Amino acid sequence: MDSRFTNEDPRSAPLEQTEQELGELLQIRRSKLLALQQAGKDPFENVIYKKTHHSSEILENFEALEEKQVRIAGRIMLKRIMGKASFAHLLDEKGTIQAYIRQNEVGEDAYTDFKSFDIGDILGLEGTVFKTRTGEISIRVQNMTLLSKSLRPLPEKFHGLKDPELRYRQRYVDLIVNPQVRETFIKRSKIIAEIRRRLDDQGFLEVETPVLNLIPGGANARPFVTHHNTLDLDLYLRIATELPLKQCIVGGFERVYEIGRIFRNEGMDIKHNPEFTTLELYQAYTDYNGMMALVEDLISHCAKVVLGTTQITYQGAEIDLTPPFARMSMNDAVIQHTGADFLGCKTDLEARNLAKSLGIEFTDAAITKGKLLNEAFETFVEQKLIQPTFILDYPVEVSPLTKRKPGASHLTERFELFIGSREYANAYSELNDPLDQRERFMHQLKEREKGDDEAMMIDEDFCLSLEYGMPPTGGIGVGIDRLVMLLTDSYSIRDVLLFPTMKPKL
């Protein structure tokens, strides 16, 4: 960017702005709009502008476009008035480009109008491509059209929109003034597109399942409740897409997936938002080992396409996303980091005493060693898993939808993938025994009656579908938002959601 440029209007958004100053600025801009309207130049009457190029196309193809006619449109971000000639920078979807406006080229009336335009106004420009004496690729403007008037000043150019809360509340302004934010959401779109392309190429069918459910099934989570007036029926926003997707497998589709919004009425932090996006997929005639290979491929592929490498940095940590990822059972992981062997305990009482020796607190006097093993893992191990690691063989007590592990009925064929101390995927060899499934739902119901409002309800329709027969199936859920955080080095989930959930300002 040319160092000569400054924000033309020194009042167009100082770093700190009083309500009175802002009110004056708003009034000035509205007065300018009124003057334009009275002169028959209402910018809001324009309904179409035919562009020929974006800024990046001109910058990248200068030799082919030099002295050629182009039409672009974008927002004024900088302007410098110099007598009868002016410079401006226009921001469009692909970047910024310099415009050179001379009174002799555009006419006195148009040039006078241009001088009154504000930072943030949206212009259509027509002219020829050239290089300035300083070597900057620019457009020599011949015609211009004011396409929209900005009635509110943008944040000051050299400070931008920095307050995180304001950035999340006014994402539209954040996108205008912070190029790195735009890049994050472009990468998000590419990641999702690559996931779809990879799965479609492997014969997966993308389907859509209901957002409104009679039963909030497929996960242990607290749902949002709404009411359907016509049916006079309470419904739940989905907490997972798992159960209807598995019913598609029952119906004969062998590979299905859905990328969609999930809703959970739970806490909020840098890793959690009440609504978020997941990929869930199910493949017949495979197991959790097949899911491991699949998710390794998906994540490494996205990294290579979006970043050009599988060697990434996340929040200062060097991470290698090259397959194969490490594999370790939950119990072995706990032994490695604490020395405690919960599965070696002969009784639940022995496991409770072992948990107490580690400082694990629990209130359920009948808590089982499987649940204690899971608690020990979450407390002592999870945060230490920096490199991609599959944690395998979860206790059956915390895996109500998963096949039991052959020869170890207290464990399940389940894994979670951890990267940078966070969970990125959860996968099962799916439980397809309808009798075992009903029994596990009954156990979940007892947990719910004891006060666990995240325990699953009994989904009778799902149980019925399993009675018709579901083939051996592998399934996996991947947190799209967390994956985007990883591949864009974003600290908070709010940084990768265009419109994160926010408490209204008082």
C-alpha positions in Angstrom: 0.0 0.0 0.0 1.3 3.4 -1.0 2.6 5.2 2.2 1.1 8.5 1.0 -2.4 7.3 1.7 -4.3 8.4 4.7 -7.9 8.2 5.7 -9.2 11.3 3.9 -11.7 12.3 6.6 -9.9 12.6 9.9 -13.2 12.3 11.7 -14.2 9.1 9.9 -13.8 6.9 13.0 -11.2 8.0 15.6 -10.0 5.3 17.9 -12.2 6.6 20.7 -15.3 8.4 19.7 -17.9 10.2 21.9 -21.6 9.8 21.2 -21.7 13.4 20.3 -18.9 13.1 17.7 -20.5 10.0 16.2 -23.9 11.8 16.0 -22.2 14.6 14.1 -20.6 12.2 11.7 -23.9 10.4 11.1 -25.6 13.7 10.4 -22.9 14.8 8.0 -23.3 11.6 6.0 -27.1 11.8 5.9 -26.8 15.4 4.7 -24.6 14.3 1.9 -27.1 11.6 1.0 -29.9 14.1 1.0 -27.9 16.5 -1.3 -27.3 13.6 -3.8 -31.0 12.7 -3.8 -32.1 16.3 -4.3 -29.7 16.5 -7.3 -31.2 13.3 -8.8 -28.2 11.1 -7.9 -29.8 8.8 -5.3 -27.3 5.9 -5.1 -29.9 3.6 -3.7 -31.8 3.7 -7.0 -29.0 1.8 -8.7 -30.1 -1.9 -9.0 -27.3 -3.5 -11.1 -23.7 -2.9 -12.1 -22.0 -5.1 -14.6 -18.4 -5.9 -13.5 -15.8 -7.4 -15.7 -13.1 -8.2 -13.1 -12.2 -8.5 -9.5 -9.2 -6.7 -8.1 -7.0 -9.8 -7.8 -7.7 -10.7 -11.4 -6.3 -7.4 -12.5 -3.3 -7.5 -10.2 -2.4 -11.1 -11.2 -2.9 -10.6 -15.0 -1.4 -7.1 -15.5 0.5 -7.9 -18.6 -2.6 -9.2 -20.4 -4.8 -6.4 -19.1 -2.5 -3.3 -19.4 -4.3 -0.5 -21.1 -7.4 -2.7 -21.4 -10.8 -1.5 -20.3 -12.2 -3.0 -17.0 -15.2 -2.4 -14.8 -14.9 -3.1 -11.0 -17.0 -2.4 -8.0 -16.1 -2.1 -4.3 -15.9 -0.1 -1.1 -13.7 3.0 -0.7 -11.2 2.2 2.0 -8.6 5.0 1.5 -8.6 8.2 -0.6 -6.2 11.1 -1.1 -7.3 14.3 -2.8 -4.5 16.2 -4.7 -6.0 19.2 -6.5 -7.4 18.0 -9.8 -6.3 14.4 -9.3 -7.0 11.9 -6.6 -6.1 8.4 -5.5 -8.4 5.8 -3.8 -8.2 2.2 -2.8 -11.2 0.1 -3.5 -11.9 -3.1 -1.6 -13.9 -5.9 -3.3 -14.4 -9.6 -2.5 -10.9 -10.5 -3.7 -8.8 -7.7 -2.3 -7.9 -4.1 -2.9 -6.8 -2.1 -5.9 -5.8 1.5 -6.5 -7.9 3.9 -8.6 -6.6 7.1 -10.1 -9.2 9.8 -10.7 -8.4 12.9 -12.7 -10.9 15.8 -13.2 -10.0 16.0 -16.9 -10.9 12.3 -17.4 -14.2 12.0 -15.4 -15.5 15.6 -15.8 -15.7 18.4 -13.3 -19.1 17.5 -11.9 -18.2 13.8 -11.3 -14.9 14.8 -9.7 -16.6 17.2 -7.4 -19.0 14.4 -6.4 -16.0 12.1 -5.8 -14.3 14.5 -3.4 -17.5 14.4 -1.3 -17.6 10.6 -1.1 -16.8 9.0 2.2 -14.7 6.1 3.3 -17.1 3.1 3.1 -19.0 4.3 0.1 -19.5 1.7 -2.6 -18.4 2.7 -6.1 -18.5 1.2 -9.6 -15.4 2.2 -11.6 -14.7 1.9 -15.3 -11.3 2.6 -16.8 -8.0 1.3 -18.1 -5.3 -0.7 -16.3 -1.9 0.9 -15.9 1.1 1.3 -13.6 1.9 4.5 -11.7 5.4 6.0 -11.6 5.9 4.1 -8.3 5.0 0.9 -10.0 1.6 0.3 -8.4 -0.9 -1.4 -10.7 -3.9 0.9 -10.8 -7.1 1.8 -12.8 -7.2 5.1 -14.6 -10.9 6.0 -14.1 -13.0 7.3 -16.9 -16.5 6.7 -15.4 -17.7 6.2 -11.9 -21.0 5.4 -10.3 -21.9 5.7 -6.6 -23.7 2.4 -5.9 -24.4 2.8 -2.2 -23.8 5.4 0.4 -22.3 4.4 3.8 -24.1 6.3 6.5 -21.9 5.1 9.3 -18.1 5.5 9.5 -15.8 2.5 9.5 -13.3 1.9 12.3 -10.2 4.0 11.9 -8.0 2.4 9.2 -4.8 1.9 11.1 -6.4 0.5 14.3 -9.3 -1.4 12.8 -12.0 -3.3 14.7 -10.1 -4.8 17.6 -12.5 -5.3 20.4 -13.4 -9.1 20.2 -17.0 -8.7 21.5 -17.7 -5.9 19.0 -16.1 -8.0 16.2 -18.4 -10.9 16.9 -21.5 -8.7 17.2 -20.7 -6.7 14.1 -19.1 -9.4 11.9 -20.1 -7.5 8.8 -17.7 -4.6 9.9 -15.1 -7.2 11.0 -15.1 -8.6 7.5 -14.7 -5.2 5.9 -11.7 -4.0 7.9 -9.9 -7.2 8.9 -8.6 -9.0 5.8 -7.4 -12.0 7.9 -11.0 -12.6 9.1 -12.2 -12.8 5.5 -9.4 -15.3 4.8 -10.5 -17.4 7.7 -14.0 -17.8 6.3 -12.8 -18.4 2.8 -10.7 -21.3 4.2 -13.7 -22.5 6.1 -15.7 -22.7 2.9 -12.8 -24.5 1.2 -12.5 -27.1 4.0 -16.2 -27.9 3.8 -16.1 -28.1 0.0 -13.1 -30.5 0.1 -14.8 -32.7 2.7 -17.8 -33.0 0.4 -15.7 -33.6 -2.7 -13.6 -36.3 -0.9 -16.7 -38.1 0.4 -18.6 -37.8 -2.9 -15.6 -39.3 -4.7 -15.7 -42.3 -2.3 -19.3 -43.0 -3.1 -21.0 -41.3 -0.1 -24.5 -39.9 -0.5 -25.2 -36.6 1.1 -28.6 -36.6 2.8 -30.7 -34.2 5.0 -32.3 -35.3 8.3 -34.8 -33.4 10.5 -33.8 -30.6 12.7 -37.0 -30.9 14.8 -37.1 -34.2 16.6 -39.6 -35.9 18.9 -36.7 -37.4 20.8 -33.3 -35.7 21.3 -31.2 -38.7 20.4 -27.7 -39.6 19.3 -25.7 -37.9 22.0 -25.6 -37.2 25.7 -26.5 -33.5 25.7 -29.2 -31.1 26.9 -31.5 -30.1 24.1 -33.4 -26.9 23.2 -37.2 -27.4 23.4 -39.7 -25.7 21.1 -43.5 -26.1 20.6 -45.3 -26.9 17.4 -48.7 -25.1 17.6 -50.6 -27.1 14.9 -49.7 -30.5 16.4 -49.7 -29.1 20.0 -46.5 -30.9 20.5 -43.1 -30.2 22.1 -40.2 -30.8 19.8 -36.5 -30.8 20.3 -33.8 -29.2 18.1 -31.5 -32.0 17.2 -28.4 -32.7 19.3 -27.0 -35.1 16.7 -27.8 -36.5 13.3 -26.8 -40.0 14.2 -30.0 -41.9 14.6 -31.8 -40.9 11.4 -28.5 -41.4 9.4 -28.3 -45.0 10.7 -31.9 -45.5 9.7 -30.7 -44.6 6.2 -28.3 -47.5 6.5 -31.1 -49.8 7.6 -33.0 -48.6 4.5 -30.2 -49.8 2.1 -27.9 -46.8 1.6 -24.4 -48.1 2.3 -22.6 -44.8 2.6 -24.3 -41.6 3.8 -23.2 -38.3 5.4 -24.6 -35.0 6.5 -22.9 -31.7 7.2 -25.3 -29.7 9.3 -26.1 -27.5 12.3 -26.4 -29.1 15.7 -28.0 -27.4 18.8 -27.1 -28.1 22.4 -28.4 -26.1 25.4 -25.1 -26.1 27.3 -22.2 -23.9 28.4 -20.3 -21.5 26.2 -16.5 -21.2 26.0 -13.7 -21.0 23.5 -14.6 -24.6 22.3 -18.4 -24.5 22.6 -21.2 -22.6 21.0 -24.9 -23.5 21.4 -25.2 -24.1 17.7 -22.3 -25.6 15.7 -21.6 -27.6 12.6 -20.7 -31.3 12.4 -20.0 -33.9 9.8 -21.6 -37.2 10.5 -21.2 -40.2 8.2 -22.0 -43.9 8.3 -20.6 -46.7 6.1 -21.9 -50.2 6.0 -19.7 -53.2 6.2 -16.8 -51.6 8.0 -15.9 -50.8 11.6 -14.1 -48.2 13.7 -10.8 -49.1 12.0 -12.3 -48.1 8.7 -13.4 -44.8 10.3 -9.8 -44.2 11.5 -8.4 -44.5 8.0 -11.2 -42.3 6.6 -10.8 -39.4 9.1 -7.0 -39.5 8.7 -7.5 -39.1 5.0 -10.0 -36.3 5.3 -8.0 -34.2 7.8 -4.7 -34.6 6.0 -6.3 -34.0 2.6 -7.9 -30.7 3.8 -4.6 -29.5 5.3 -2.8 -30.2 2.0 -5.4 -28.5 -0.2 -6.1 -25.5 2.0 -2.6 -24.9 3.5 -0.4 -26.8 1.1 1.2 -28.9 3.9 0.4 -31.3 6.7 2.9 -29.6 9.0 1.0 -26.9 10.8 1.3 -24.6 13.8 -1.7 -24.3 16.2 -1.4 -21.7 18.9 2.3 -22.1 19.0 2.4 -25.9 18.9 4.0 -27.7 15.9 1.6 -30.4 14.8 2.1 -33.1 12.2 -1.1 -34.1 10.4 0.6 -36.8 8.2 -1.1 -40.2 8.5 -1.0 -42.6 10.2 -2.0 -41.0 13.5 -1.0 -42.5 16.9 -3.3 -45.1 18.4 -3.7 -45.9 22.1 -6.4 -47.5 24.3 -7.9 -45.3 26.9 -6.7 -47.5 29.7 -3.1 -47.6 28.4 -3.2 -43.8 28.0 -4.2 -43.4 31.7 -1.6 -45.9 32.8 1.1 -44.0 30.8 0.2 -40.6 32.4 -0.9 -41.6 35.9 0.3 -45.2 36.5 -3.3 -46.1 37.5 -4.8 -49.3 35.9 -8.5 -49.0 36.3 -9.3 -52.0 34.2 -7.0 -54.0 36.4 -9.3 -53.4 39.4 -11.3 -56.5 40.2 -14.3 -54.5 41.6 -15.9 -51.1 41.3 -15.0 -50.5 44.9 -11.3 -51.0 44.2 -11.6 -48.6 41.3 -13.3 -46.0 43.5 -10.4 -46.2 46.0 -7.9 -45.9 43.1 -9.8 -42.8 41.9 -9.7 -41.2 45.4 -5.9 -41.8 45.5 -5.6 -39.7 42.3 -7.8 -36.9 43.8 -10.8 -37.6 41.5 -14.0 -36.5 43.1 -17.3 -38.2 42.5 -20.8 -38.1 44.2 -22.3 -41.3 42.9 -21.5 -43.9 45.5 -22.2 -46.7 42.9 -20.0 -45.2 40.2 -18.4 -47.9 38.0 -14.8 -48.4 37.1 -15.6 -47.7 33.5 -16.9 -44.3 34.3 -14.0 -43.6 36.6 -11.6 -44.6 33.9 -13.2 -42.1 31.6 -13.0 -39.5 34.3 -9.3 -40.2 34.9 -8.7 -39.8 31.1 -10.5 -36.5 30.9 -8.7 -35.2 34.0 -5.1 -36.3 33.4 -4.6 -37.2 29.8 -6.7 -35.3 27.4 -4.8 -32.0 27.7 -1.5 -33.8 27.0 -2.5 -35.1 23.6 -0.9 -32.6 21.3 -0.1 -34.7 18.2 -3.0 -36.5 16.5 -3.9 -39.5 18.6 -6.8 -42.0 18.4 -7.9 -43.0 21.9 -9.6 -46.4 21.6 -11.8 -48.8 23.5 -14.1 -46.7 25.6 -16.0 -48.2 28.5 -19.5 -49.4 27.7 -21.0 -47.2 30.4 -20.1 -44.0 28.4 -20.8 -45.5 24.9 -24.5 -46.4 24.6 -24.6 -46.7 20.8 -21.4 -48.7 20.3 -20.7 -52.3 19.7 -19.0 -54.2 22.5 -15.4 -55.2 21.9 -15.1 -58.9 21.2 -13.5 -60.7 24.2 -13.9 -57.6 26.4 -17.7 -56.9 26.8 -17.0 -54.1 29.3 -15.4 -52.1 26.5 -16.6 -50.8 23.1 -15.2 -50.4 19.7 -15.1 -46.6 19.9 -12.4 -44.0 19.4 -12.0 -40.3 19.8 -9.4 -38.3 17.9 -7.5 -35.7 19.9 -5.2 -33.0 18.4 -3.8 -30.1 20.3 -5.5 -31.3 23.5 -9.0 -31.2 21.9 -11.4 -33.8 20.6 -12.0 -33.6 16.9 -13.8 -36.8 16.1 -15.9 -39.5 17.8 -16.4 -42.8 16.0 -18.0 -46.2 16.6 -18.4 -49.7 15.3 -22.1 -49.0 15.5 -24.3 -51.1 17.7 -26.8 -53.0 15.5 -28.1 -55.5 18.0 -31.7 -54.2 18.7 -32.0 -56.1 22.0 -28.6 -54.8 23.4 -29.5 -51.3 22.1 -32.8 -51.3 24.0 -31.1 -52.5 27.2 -28.6 -49.7 26.9 -31.4 -47.2 26.4 -33.0 -48.5 29.5 -29.8 -47.9 31.4 -29.7 -44.4 30.1 -33.2 -43.9 31.2 -32.3 -44.9 34.8 -29.4 -42.4 34.7 -31.9 -39.8 33.6 -34.2 -40.6 36.5 -31.3 -40.2 38.8 -30.9 -36.6 37.7 -28.6 -36.8 34.6 -30.5 -34.5 32.2 -28.0 -35.2 29.4 -28.7 -39.0 29.4 -30.5 -40.4 26.4 -34.2 -41.0 26.1 -35.5 -44.2 24.6 -36.1 -43.7 20.8 -38.7 -46.4 20.0 -38.7 -45.7 16.3 -34.9 -46.2 16.2 -35.2 -49.4 18.1 -37.9 -50.6 15.7 -35.7 -49.8 12.7 -32.9 -51.9 14.1 -35.2 -54.9 14.4 -35.5 -54.9 10.6 -31.7 -55.4 10.5 -28.8 -53.0 10.1 -25.6 -54.3 8.6 -22.2 -54.0 10.4 -21.5 -50.3 10.2 -18.8 -47.8 11.1 -19.8 -44.2 11.9 -18.0 -41.0 12.8 -18.8 -37.4 13.8 -16.3 -34.6 13.1 -16.5 -31.1 14.6 -16.3 -28.9 11.5 -15.8 -25.7 13.6 -12.9 -27.2 15.6 -11.3 -28.5 12.4 -11.5 -25.0 10.9 -10.0 -23.6 14.1 -7.1 -26.0 13.7 -6.4 -25.2 10.1 -6.7 -21.5 10.5 -4.9 -21.2 13.8 -7.9 -19.7 15.5 -8.0 -19.4 19.3 -11.8 -19.4 19.8 -14.7 -21.1 18.1 -16.3 -17.6 17.8 -13.4 -16.8 15.4 -14.7 -19.4 12.9 -18.4 -18.7 13.2 -19.7 -15.9 11.1 -22.4 -15.1 13.6 -21.6 -16.6 17.0 -24.3 -16.7 19.7 -24.1 -13.5 21.8 -26.0 -12.2 24.9 -27.9 -9.1 23.9 -26.4 -5.8 25.0 -28.3 -4.2 27.8 
